[in-house]
Amino acid sequence: MGRSLKVSQEYISRVKSSLQRNGYPSQQALADDAGFSLSTVKNFLNGKPIDHLNFIELCEKLGLDWQEISKTELISDDISLENSPFITGTPITHPRYFFGREKEVKRLFNLLKRHPLQNAAIIGKRRSGKTSLLHYLKTITTTPVNLLRPAQKSDWLRYPEHYQWVFVDFQDSRMASQEYLLRHILEGLEISLSGDCNLDRFMDIVSSKLNTFSIILMDEIGTALDRYSQLDDDFWSSLRSLGTNQTRGKLAFILAAHESPIELSKNTGHDSPFFNIFGYTTVLGALTETEALELINSSPISFAQEDIEWILERSQCHPFLLQILCREKLWSLEDGEIAEDWKEEGLREINPYLYLL
């Protein structure tokens, strides 16, 4: 939990009017001067929680008494994300805010709802939603229905309580240590091990004690192959043996990467048969128009039809670009803006990510 501050409702008009009074022609000008993102400034001006130190600095820039206009809140990262209708720049971790990928989700769960469990690879460019999809698989079947969208499907598994999920983020440099990684996996599998944790002991204890259907989700595995010398071919081959021969069909791997596992192994000089066990590969691209419209229509303030059509055209239904353009439109509505400046801002924001199209 972290302490955040927000402008109390009765002071929002006063805070917004202080912008030009202090020589800032736009919100972007204030953001540039303070060294913050535009989203931080927009949240501040619209009475949404931001970090308390950032709040104080913005008040100083605008000549405001931060103690007078502020309201303190204790918020967690999950609550912050749940309060954000459109999420950009960070993976979506709560299934309520994950849209689309229905075909991919169905096929992935088809691999996991029958015995033996089967392995899969999720391939896509950066910002294509690979990490969000991994989180969705991990959480959707056990999230209470009242925390999901109306009619959002969650019954992908008949007995979800009989499954264990382990999320491994290879961008976490601690995973470069073989022992740290093995202990992380054991913790996720709820298997205790005292003393040293080497590969042989890990294999022995998992093969003898794993009695629950278990899925190990590996995000950004390319980083591990390219940088982590302790995760050598012997390590990967042992995981293959564990999944195919030692756990009676109760263990599966789902990995996310920029290219296929076989190509990744070749390009990084690895030669383990582990990278041949992924019988299903899905490549993430654009959403269907129906899925894109569901995301757009989740806005707490409805968009005009002509704006919806513009967003669909400019984003080409790619979820990351959709999120950015929807966010800019929603902010303009919350600010009471009538002009089309949000379109210009949206195009500027998505320009670095046009490689996704």
RAJOLIN-V373271 format. One record per helix or strand. SS is the DSSP state (H for helix, E for strand). FROM is the first residue (numbers start at 1). LEN is the number of residues. If there is no record, write none. Layout:
BEGIN
ss:SS from:FROM len:LEN
ss:SS from:FROM len:LEN
END
This chain:
BEGIN
ss:E from:2 len:6
ss:H from:9 len:13
ss:H from:27 len:8
ss:H from:38 len:8
ss:E from:50 len:2
ss:H from:52 len:10
ss:H from:66 len:4
ss:E from:70 len:6
ss:H from:77 len:6
ss:H from:95 len:3
ss:H from:102 len:11
ss:E from:120 len:4
ss:H from:130 len:10
ss:H from:145 len:3
ss:H from:160 len:3
ss:E from:163 len:7
ss:H from:173 len:4
ss:H from:178 len:11
ss:H from:199 len:11
ss:E from:213 len:7
ss:H from:221 len:7
ss:H from:233 len:14
ss:E from:251 len:7
ss:H from:261 len:7
ss:H from:273 len:4
ss:E from:280 len:4
ss:H from:289 len:8
ss:H from:305 len:11
ss:H from:319 len:16
ss:H from:341 len:16
END
